[in-house]
Amino acid sequence: MAQYESEFTSFMREMLARHPEWAAEQDSGRALLWDRKVDLAEQEAFRAANVPQHAYPYDVNCPQK
């Protein structure tokens, strides 16, 4: 018995077969946003600079610290 394949999946398979260069463009786009080196010192500095927020900062009766 054959597995179900949606219309969108079959459409994308057909388009990627017609345009194989899209895979390289997709990889370069992903690398632009996601494939980055993590600077642990900078990440720790951001965490240390975090200021806790009050539950509702617009309340006039909320004590400001």
Beta strands, then each sheet from edge to edge (+ up, - down):
end
